Amino acid sequence: GQSLEQPSEVTAVEGAIVQINCTYQTSGFYGLSWYQQHDGGAPTFLSYNALDGLEETGRFSSFLSRSDSYGYLLLQELQMKDSASYFCAVIMVGFQKLVFGTGTRLLVSP
Amino acid sequence: DAGVIQSPRHEVTEMGQEVTLRCKPISGHNSLFWYRQTMMRGLELLIYFNNNVPIDDSGMPEDRFSAKMPNASFSTLKIQPSEPRDSAVYFCASSQPRGGEETQYFGPGTRLLVL
């Protein structure tokens, strides 16, 4: 089977930097994705890592270490609108389906 | 370009009734996914289709749940009979994989309440 672990909640202030970690256990790992979901909304794609290293997209960056079965999402220059839940999701070799983690609720305060 | 379209957006029904949720994927996407989200169980994949063919339905909770995709632009998820524990948000998502990358585009969801 597969399992993913994320912190349940993270708090930070506007303008700060926050890192949301994700550790996974799965056979046939192919890649790691991150999704954002605002309350009452649908998950939306943020980033994808198939190779080790850092992928940067504006204020958001995502990192993957395949040898450590670990990844993280880095959010910089936090804004109030970044308050949302963030999910890591594993893609497995030979499959299209995503297996989602339990999500991390990020609360950004003024 | 229209995103994934789901209907209805909200559904309130009584236990034992049949519920049908509908989804129109993004045009050109050949994969479609049905998810269920609850506070207790998080975001669970129920079933997914590739080129209208069901590939993996291992997440379907039980025989009360069924899904069809009669063509590339339409899918349904049916619950019959519905039970209070089926109350959840049901999302449909579609994708067009490129080089192994799997970016899924989610619809707005159907919020189902079974009384």
HADDOCK unambig.tbl for C-alpha pairs under 7 A between the chains (distance, minus, plus):
assign (segid A and resid 41 and name CA) (segid B and resid 108 and name CA) 6.46 0.50 0.50
assign (segid A and resid 42 and name CA) (segid B and resid 106 and name CA) 6.14 0.50 0.50
assign (segid A and resid 42 and name CA) (segid B and resid 107 and name CA) 6.60 0.50 0.50
assign (segid A and resid 42 and name CA) (segid B and resid 108 and name CA) 5.38 0.50 0.50
assign (segid A and resid 42 and name CA) (segid B and resid 109 and name CA) 6.73 0.50 0.50
assign (segid A and resid 43 and name CA) (segid B and resid 106 and name CA) 6.27 0.50 0.50
assign (segid A and resid 44 and name CA) (segid B and resid 105 and name CA) 6.74 0.50 0.50
assign (segid A and resid 44 and name CA) (segid B and resid 106 and name CA) 6.79 0.50 0.50
assign (segid A and resid 45 and name CA) (segid B and resid 103 and name CA) 6.61 0.50 0.50
assign (segid A and resid 45 and name CA) (segid B and resid 104 and name CA) 6.99 0.50 0.50
assign (segid A and resid 96 and name CA) (segid B and resid 102 and name CA) 6.52 0.50 0.50
assign (segid A and resid 100 and name CA) (segid B and resid 43 and name CA) 6.52 0.50 0.50
assign (segid A and resid 102 and name CA) (segid B and resid 42 and name CA) 5.75 0.50 0.50
